[in-house]
Amino acid sequence: MSAASIPVERTVRPFFVPTLAKQCWIFMIGSALFALGSAPGFGSWAGAEIPNLCYFIGALFFTTAGFIQLFLSGAVSVPVNYAPGRMVRAEWLAASTQSFGTLMFNISTTAAITAKSIKAQEHFVWNPDAGGSVAFLVSGVLAFVAYSHSARSWDLGKRAWWAVAINFVGCVAFAYSAAGAYILPSGSAANDSLANNGTFIGALCFFFASFLVLPAWDRSKKALGGDPR
């Protein structure tokens, strides 16, 4: 038998298998779309429809990445040596809360494309947007709790810590954005500048937080002989 005819065993990873790399890339794409939609001056140049479409598509990427994160977050609970005997894991809580927030963004971004009346904008755009932002803020706090269970709460030397910290800043920025987007009786936002800038800053934070934990980034650092922390 010639060497060319010897079967070569290959490991094929199905496209739909959830991985950390896919989670990061999908979240980065969604964040880039949110950043584009809220970029300074972009709305004035492109009109309201294009930014709303960016948010709508970006929210779909957010939701996909959120489900992958929830899948990878592991067991819901762990045994403890005190009543009631088990405790819900902070990492799972952070992932599930964030996933809920992404679903709220799906509702708000979809409604933003179709809502015409002030009442519809309030109930189907701002309300779920605010709910999603609060869910992101809670998930950001829980991410710090989960990180502190396996490492020091304040650790500037670790990329993982920076990823959690930058993600939290993004969550705060989204919360400010939701406050600025509050629908006034006139139908306009309470503070357009705060709404857009908060979304823009938050999206950039989510992009870089995902980039910091991207496995491919680890491999490139190792290849260059750098510290892969």
C-alpha positions in Angstrom: 0.0 0.0 0.0 1.4 3.3 -1.0 1.7 6.2 1.4 -0.8 8.2 -0.7 -3.5 5.5 -0.2 -3.2 5.3 3.6 -6.4 7.0 5.1 -5.6 10.0 7.1 -7.7 10.5 10.2 -9.0 14.0 10.5 -10.9 15.7 13.2 -13.8 17.6 11.7 -15.5 20.2 13.9 -19.1 20.7 12.8 -20.1 24.3 12.0 -22.8 24.4 14.7 -20.7 23.1 17.6 -20.5 26.0 20.1 -17.0 27.2 20.9 -15.4 30.1 22.7 -13.9 31.3 19.5 -17.4 31.4 17.8 -18.9 33.2 20.8 -16.2 35.9 20.7 -16.3 36.4 16.9 -20.1 36.6 16.8 -20.2 39.0 19.7 -17.6 41.1 18.0 -19.6 41.3 14.8 -22.7 42.3 16.7 -20.8 44.9 18.7 -19.3 46.3 15.4 -22.8 46.7 14.0 -24.0 48.5 17.1 -20.9 50.7 17.0 -21.5 51.5 13.4 -25.2 52.3 13.9 -24.4 54.7 16.8 -21.1 56.1 15.4 -21.0 59.9 15.7 -22.5 61.5 12.6 -23.5 58.2 11.0 -27.3 58.7 11.7 -27.3 62.2 10.3 -25.6 60.9 7.1 -27.4 57.6 6.6 -30.8 58.5 8.1 -32.7 56.6 10.8 -33.4 53.4 8.8 -29.8 52.3 8.3 -28.7 52.6 12.0 -31.9 50.8 13.1 -31.1 48.0 10.6 -27.6 47.8 12.1 -29.1 47.4 15.5 -31.5 44.8 14.4 -28.9 42.6 12.7 -26.4 43.3 15.6 -28.9 42.1 18.1 -29.3 38.8 16.3 -25.6 38.3 16.6 -25.7 39.3 20.3 -28.4 36.7 20.9 -26.5 33.9 19.1 -23.3 34.7 21.0 -25.3 34.9 24.3 -26.8 31.4 23.7 -23.3 30.0 23.0 -22.0 31.6 26.2 -24.9 30.1 28.2 -24.2 26.7 26.7 -20.5 27.0 27.6 -21.1 28.3 31.1 -21.4 24.8 32.5 -23.6 23.4 35.2 -26.4 25.5 36.6 -25.5 24.8 40.2 -22.8 23.2 42.4 -23.0 21.4 45.8 -22.2 23.4 48.9 -21.7 22.4 52.5 -24.5 24.6 53.8 -28.3 24.8 53.4 -29.9 24.2 51.0 -27.0 22.1 49.8 -26.6 23.5 46.3 -25.9 27.0 44.9 -26.5 28.5 41.5 -23.2 29.3 39.9 -22.4 33.0 39.3 -21.0 32.2 35.8 -24.2 30.6 34.7 -26.3 33.4 36.2 -24.2 36.0 34.4 -24.6 34.1 31.1 -28.3 33.5 31.5 -29.0 37.1 32.5 -27.0 38.4 29.5 -28.9 36.1 27.2 -32.2 37.4 28.5 -30.9 40.9 27.8 -30.1 40.0 24.2 -33.6 38.7 23.7 -34.9 42.1 25.0 -32.7 43.8 22.5 -34.2 41.6 19.8 -37.6 42.9 20.7 -36.6 46.6 20.9 -34.6 46.6 17.7 -37.3 44.8 15.8 -39.9 47.2 17.1 -37.8 50.2 16.2 -38.1 49.3 12.6 -41.8 49.0 12.6 -43.1 51.2 15.5 -44.9 54.3 14.3 -46.8 55.7 17.3 -45.4 57.2 20.5 -47.1 54.5 22.6 -45.6 51.7 20.4 -42.2 53.3 20.7 -42.5 53.4 24.5 -43.8 49.9 25.1 -42.0 48.0 22.4 -38.8 49.9 21.9 -37.8 51.7 25.1 -39.2 49.3 27.7 -37.4 46.2 26.4 -34.3 48.2 25.6 -34.2 49.4 29.2 -34.9 45.9 30.4 -32.1 44.5 28.3 -29.7 47.2 29.5 -30.5 46.4 33.2 -30.0 42.7 32.4 -26.6 43.5 30.9 -25.7 45.6 34.0 -26.6 42.7 36.3 -24.7 40.2 34.2 -21.7 42.5 34.3 -21.7 42.5 38.1 -22.2 38.7 38.2 -19.2 38.3 35.9 -17.1 40.0 38.5 -18.5 37.7 41.1 -17.7 34.7 39.0 -14.2 35.9 38.3 -13.5 36.5 41.9 -14.3 32.8 42.7 -11.4 31.7 40.6 -8.9 34.6 40.8 -8.2 37.8 42.7 -11.0 40.4 42.4 -8.4 43.1 41.5 -5.8 41.7 39.1 -4.5 44.3 36.5 -2.0 41.8 35.2 -4.5 39.4 33.7 -6.3 39.8 30.4 -9.3 37.9 31.8 -9.7 40.6 34.5 -9.5 43.4 31.9 -12.1 41.6 29.8 -14.5 41.5 32.7 -13.8 45.1 33.6 -14.2 46.4 30.1 -17.4 44.4 29.7 -18.8 46.0 32.8 -18.0 49.5 31.5 -19.9 48.6 28.4 -22.9 47.5 30.4 -22.8 50.8 32.3 -22.6 52.7 29.0 -25.6 50.8 27.7 -27.6 51.7 30.8 -26.8 55.3 30.3 -27.9 54.9 26.6 -31.2 53.5 27.7 -31.7 56.5 30.0 -31.0 58.9 27.2 -33.3 57.0 24.8 -36.4 57.5 27.1 -39.4 58.4 25.0 -40.8 61.8 25.8 -44.5 62.7 25.2 -43.4 64.5 22.1 -42.0 61.2 20.7 -38.4 62.3 20.8 -35.6 60.8 23.0 -34.8 62.5 26.3 -31.2 62.9 25.2 -30.2 61.8 21.7 -26.5 62.4 22.4 -26.4 60.3 25.5 -28.3 57.5 23.8 -26.0 57.4 20.8 -22.8 57.9 22.7 -23.7 55.4 25.4 -24.5 52.8 22.7 -21.3 53.6 20.8 -19.0 53.3 23.9 -20.8 50.2 25.1 -20.5 48.5 21.7 -16.7 49.3 21.6 -16.3 47.9 25.1 -18.1 44.7 24.2 -16.0 44.3 21.1 -12.7 44.7 22.9 -13.8 42.5 25.9 -14.6 39.7 23.4 -11.3 40.3 21.6 -9.3 39.9 24.8 -10.7 36.4 25.4 -10.5 35.3 21.8 -8.6 31.9 21.7 -6.9 32.8 18.3 -5.3 35.8 20.1 -3.8 33.4 22.6 -2.3 31.3 19.9 -0.7 34.2 18.1 0.8 35.5 21.4 2.3 32.0 22.1 3.7 31.9 18.6 5.5 35.2 19.1 6.8 34.0 22.5 4.7 36.4 24.4 2.9 36.0 27.7 -0.4 34.3 26.9 -2.2 35.4 30.1 
